[in-house]
Amino acid sequence: MPVYDALYDFQEELQHVLTRHEQGAIHAAQGFARATGEVGVVLATSGPGATNLITGIADAMIDSTPLVCITGQVGSSLLGSDAFQETDIVSISMPVTKWNCQVTKAEEIPAALAKAFYIAKSGRPGPVLVDITKDAQFQAFDFEYRKCVEIRSYKPKPTIDLLQVKKAAELINEAQRPMILFGQGVILGKAEEEFRQFIEKTGIPSAWTILGLSALPTDHPLNVGMLGMHGNYGPNKMTNECDVLIAIGMRFDDRVTGNLDHYAKQAKVIHLDIDPSEVDKNVKVDIPVLGDCKETLSALTNLVRLKSHRSWLDQFRAFDQIEQERVIQDELKPTTGPLKMGEVIDQINHFTKGNAILVTDVGQHQMVACRYTHFNQTKSNITSGGLGTMGFCLPAALGAKLGAPDREVIAVIGDGGFQMTIQELGTIFQTQAAVKIVILNNSFLGMVRQWQQLFFDKRYSSTELVNPDFIKIAEGYGIKGKSIESRDELHESIEEMLAYDGSFLLEVKVGKEGNVFPMVPSGASVSDIRLS
Amino acid sequence: MVQVFTISIFTENSIGLLHRITSIFTKRHLNIESLNTSESEIENVFRFTIVIVATEELVQKIVKQIEKQIEVIQAVYHLDEETVFQEIALYKVSTEKASENNLVEKLIRDNHARILSMEQEFMIIEKTGHKEETQELLEFLRPYGLIEFVRSGRVSVIRPRNELQKEL
């Protein structure tokens, strides 16, 4: 209450967005942070307000998103007494925050917040939480704000070991079949340009994790596509063929590596990362290169020889051709049968020309959207990667639009995830944020259904959804809506949605039992990727 | 191969850091064998000593994740032979039973134990040593009316020179 009372006097300077639920608030802050590269800020009250942030905090932690969460707390004299709306949010949030603290005196607030912003943004970014007791919010003190620039126990960037850089360069120079895996570290390190120069000089085929997506334009000749469980055929196959694997700002997530016992065993591994604890965590590394990749990539580019790996790259392209014929063609340009998710993305590409920000939720639509959306600009793919949080998309899209108001923001959501934070339509309505919402409705929790079909003998246990009339709901919130089911309407409906001045909800009823392929089955090696 | 490792962690003195550190073990479903916290030789730097039985590969990963915590200044791990370590144990036994058969003398002579307090009903014996040694005395005392037993966490000093002092 005291904080909000003070905010009343700063409405010009501080744009406060009142969401309908704290989970909505934190996902919006995440969307803002991911679209802008700045720190997202979220305020929540004590007790349930604070606990409702936890999913978003855990999501931001695993996806390295810089956030400052400020929670209210009961008065310091009541701490530990099970007071009304008291919860030990510092303990609860500890394993999922980069740092957190509780402040019980007003004069400690400026230093705590200065530290919070510094920690959230520096090094490998992450969420921090500052819990402020009610009495601290009421006290008056002489305000002085000093920016935090250093903490003695915290080294955000490891010192670069030039010997390691040299060793890595030598290995790269000798490599016959090198391959790059890049992740969000390239984006977080603002190293897109350094990355591009590095790959162009070395001529190395480069594949992305879903959080690394958009760091390199889709049509770049060295972009060989997506890694992992629903990634592209070529990079998954070639992971077990390459002689040198260069991982840049990525953490060998199990969805990327598949079975580690059969993962790139033939290759020497170079790992560039800012976080020493990522080295050797999942994959044994031969040459770790610690540091900010903006700096390590530049240093490496200076030492590597100009090269091209044309015939090696052609091998990726040969796999692309197979995938194109066996999977992609029918997903993007089907002529019969129910609508497919891929053709919706294909039509979006047609109009956005790779310039939009794509925000996705979790599941089949997410995999399809990440696989097929075109990107020309960095920080354009916003999705819940590590935690896989359904309900992330709608509020994150709102946050992205508020952070990047001049860019087209398209939220592509499944019918399941949409209903997990559907209340944020109210916030979109109130803020008049022109978010375009595309629901790919298959009336199922589609990815779970796909697994049930493939691995559980089609026993569709609790995955079918009986859905409400989404268009009426949108209209209730003053958001224009349209529902389509036939191929004939798709092109013009997407055109209409994008041309509309304001938020627009397009429900596309797609085939109920569509599957996402290729697929690396759980527990299988990446090179055992299936096309059907 | 699992071995006994002593993890020494040098930290700032901040509320909740213990929870932050132990949750790294909880996350991996690992048991902490012993834990001790105290001041260190450097002003305002605290020291955690954690004993764990695990493979070196796992300990390496844990130590890096501990060191990553903002308020942790340094975390290192060592095998037993690389450290000098000690534990302390207190035993409360019945004075009457302990007085029989010259037990007290045997205790002090054979075990390098000492008596901290002697009352009419009970006496408190203290022994420092490695766990096996304090355990041995525990087993020895059981038949003689052992009333209470407690053992501290391990404290340990690293044999090679630690560079932390220089760094700070």
Interface residues (C-beta under 8 A of the other chain):
Chain A: V90 S91 M94 P95 K98 W99 N100 C101 Q102 I119 I151 R152 S153 Y154 D275 P276 S277 V279 D280 K281
Chain B: T11 E12 S14 I15 G16 H19 R20 S23 T26 K27 E57 Q60 K61 K64 Q65 E67 K68 I70 E71 V72 I73 L168
